[in-house]
Amino acid sequence: MTKDIKLHNFPNEIKIKIFKLLDLEDFIKYYFYLKDFKNILDFIIKEYDYGSLHKSLKINIDQKYIIVKEIPDKWGIKSIKRQVATIDGIDIYNENGKLTYVFSYFYGVFGFHEGFAYVNQIQNTTQEQEHYIKKGQFWKLPQQFYQS
């Protein structure tokens, strides 16, 4: 006699151990196919640093970076704007069958604003900018996004 065993019936601890057997490439490949287990997968990403893509991209959570975007003015003319911001999270979503990583950030001196940036919109700070950050001299850093 055989009995079908479904992953849904296993305790979360067992599910975590099973999914941790995936290497990062497979984890990324199957992330959206396993959407029924999204809470477990997200737990693995955060708790076990399995989503260390930000490390391979040299982007660290809770660190300041320069976000660079083309932003249109009121006439629709786009120009490059730079803003110092703190990366505070990473989101993964499916864009036309391809996993895409988007980093959430916040910025502001008196009021805070939030946004999202793709990897190609994030730049490391220079040594000079790091010096200003350590001294708290944020007015010397790029502040070109909307400020309230």
C-alpha positions in Angstrom: 0.0 0.0 0.0 1.3 3.4 -0.9 0.3 6.8 0.4 0.8 10.1 -1.4 2.9 12.5 0.7 2.4 16.2 0.1 4.9 18.8 1.1 2.0 21.0 2.4 1.5 18.4 5.2 5.0 18.7 6.5 5.9 20.9 9.4 7.6 24.2 8.5 10.9 23.0 10.0 11.0 20.1 7.5 10.0 22.4 4.6 12.9 24.8 5.4 15.4 21.9 5.5 14.1 20.6 2.1 14.3 24.1 0.4 17.8 24.7 1.9 19.0 21.8 -0.2 18.6 24.0 -3.3 21.6 25.9 -4.4 21.2 29.6 -5.1 20.7 29.1 -8.9 17.9 26.6 -8.4 16.4 28.6 -5.6 16.1 31.6 -8.0 14.9 29.4 -10.9 12.1 27.8 -8.9 11.1 30.7 -6.6 7.9 31.6 -8.4 6.9 28.0 -9.1 6.9 27.4 -5.4 4.6 30.4 -4.6 2.5 28.3 -2.3 5.6 28.2 0.0 6.5 31.9 -0.4 6.4 32.5 3.4 9.0 29.7 3.8 11.1 30.8 0.9 11.1 34.4 2.2 12.1 33.2 5.6 15.1 31.3 4.1 16.1 34.4 2.2 16.1 36.6 5.3 17.1 34.2 8.1 19.8 32.2 6.3 21.0 35.0 4.1 20.2 32.7 1.2 19.2 35.6 -1.0 22.8 36.8 -0.9 22.5 38.2 -4.4 23.1 41.6 -2.9 26.5 40.4 -1.7 27.5 39.2 -5.2 26.4 42.6 -6.5 28.3 44.3 -3.7 25.1 45.9 -2.4 24.5 45.7 1.4 21.2 46.2 3.2 21.2 49.2 5.6 24.1 50.9 3.8 24.1 54.2 1.9 24.4 54.3 -1.9 23.9 56.8 -4.6 20.7 56.1 -6.6 20.9 57.4 -10.2 17.7 57.8 -12.2 16.5 59.5 -15.3 13.6 61.7 -14.0 11.4 63.8 -16.3 10.7 67.5 -15.4 7.2 69.0 -15.8 7.7 69.3 -19.6 8.7 65.6 -19.9 12.4 66.3 -20.5 14.4 63.6 -18.8 17.6 64.4 -16.9 20.0 62.3 -14.7 19.3 62.9 -11.0 21.4 61.5 -8.1 20.3 61.0 -4.5 22.1 59.5 -1.5 19.8 56.9 0.0 19.9 53.9 2.4 19.1 50.5 0.8 16.7 48.8 3.2 15.5 45.7 1.4 15.5 43.5 -1.6 12.5 42.2 -3.5 12.3 39.5 -6.1 9.7 39.4 -8.8 9.0 37.7 -12.1 9.3 40.0 -15.1 8.5 38.2 -18.4 9.7 34.9 -17.0 12.9 36.3 -15.6 13.6 36.9 -12.0 14.3 40.6 -11.4 15.8 42.1 -8.2 14.6 45.4 -7.0 16.1 47.2 -4.0 14.0 49.4 -1.8 15.5 52.5 -0.3 14.7 55.6 1.7 16.2 59.1 1.7 15.6 62.5 3.2 17.0 64.8 5.8 13.9 66.1 7.6 11.1 64.1 5.9 11.7 60.7 4.5 10.8 59.3 1.1 10.9 55.8 -0.2 11.6 54.3 -3.6 12.8 51.3 -5.6 15.9 50.9 -7.8 17.2 48.3 -10.1 20.8 47.1 -9.7 22.0 49.3 -12.6 20.6 52.4 -10.8 22.7 51.9 -7.7 26.3 53.2 -7.3 28.7 52.9 -4.5 29.7 56.0 -2.7 33.1 57.5 -3.3 35.7 57.9 -0.6 34.9 61.6 -0.4 31.2 60.8 0.0 32.0 58.2 2.7 33.9 60.9 4.5 30.9 63.2 4.4 28.6 60.4 5.6 30.8 59.7 8.6 30.9 63.4 9.5 27.1 63.7 9.1 27.6 66.3 6.4 24.7 65.1 4.2 24.3 68.5 2.5 27.5 67.8 0.6 26.0 64.6 -0.9 23.8 64.3 -4.0 20.3 65.5 -3.0 18.5 65.8 -6.4 15.3 63.7 -5.9 12.1 65.2 -4.6 12.5 66.7 -1.1 9.6 67.8 1.1 
